Amino acid sequence: MILATLALSACTTTTPPVAVAPLSSPAVPPGMQYLYGSGEAAAQALQTWQQLTQFAAGEVAKAPTDSAVLAPDATLAAPKWVPCGNKPKAAVFDVDETVLLNLGFEANDAAHPAPYDQKTWDAWELTDLDKVAPQPGAVQALDALRRLGVTVIFNTNRSAAHADVTRATIERAGLGPAVHGETLYLAGDDAMGSRKDGRRATIAAKFCVVAMGGDQLGDFSDLFNTALTPPARRAAVQREPIAAKFGAGWFILPNPVYGSALKGSFDDVFPHDKRWAPPAGDK
């Protein structure tokens, strides 16, 4: 009986499973590592939001005569501003990579790199409710602005056709309220498409805009996106009086992942007189 039991045991012994190497995770592009994963980007965002709320508090206390929105006939070389009058105060913000971080969309892009596809983005707008995160510091800053009596308005190039989902996404992230046509303006609200100056003009006609925040220069004026080469565009933000507006009405968040900043040839980025190579003996 014992021998039979041993024989049966030998026949039914299972072979130990072969170890399978875990699937490797997709590589994360450096820009995404910085924006979505680094303490440095979080610190930069916190710094920007704190500076913005401090500036807005000062503007509320002193009752500014001019808003942070350029007048329709302004130029970057000769800026003029929409007057405030007695209008209630507001602050205007882009949404994507300004108040919200699109973690789900960019994770998919990192895992399946491909050129930008509008259909994919449209699908994201309709299904992103819990796959975003607020920009570090944004919830606290927007709450502080509202306590100051400043109306928070979102001006985004998300589609007006998806207004209800965009509103829900913003509010679920703790950044709302967002009411389409009142505190939420979207692409398709006017005939200017992705250009935001028309929507800014509509907002500035109703409010004294004390501050604007974005991750692209077009979040402050479409003039930055009008036939300017990358070197000319870089020079424009450093030329007074526009230069003085950054940190004093205009506040920009980091975005090394996508957008109008990611342009420029080798010659555009590196001036000839600033190039360097190690001495021949050090190579």
Secondary structure, 3 states (H helix, E strand, C coil): CHHHHHHHHHHHCCCCCCCCCCCCCCCCCHHHHHHHHCHHHHHHHHHHHHHHHHHHHHHHHHCCCEEEEECCCCCCCCCCEEECCCCCEEEEECCECCCEECHHHHHHHHHCCCCCCHHHHHHHHHHCCCCCEECCCHHHHHHHHHHCCCEEEEEEEEEHHHHHHHHHHHHHCCCCCCCECCCEEEECCCCCCCCCHHHHHHHHHHCEEEEEEECCHHHCCHHHHCCCCHHHHHHHHHCCCCHHHECCCEEECCCCCCCCCCCCCHHHHCCHHHCCCCCHHHC
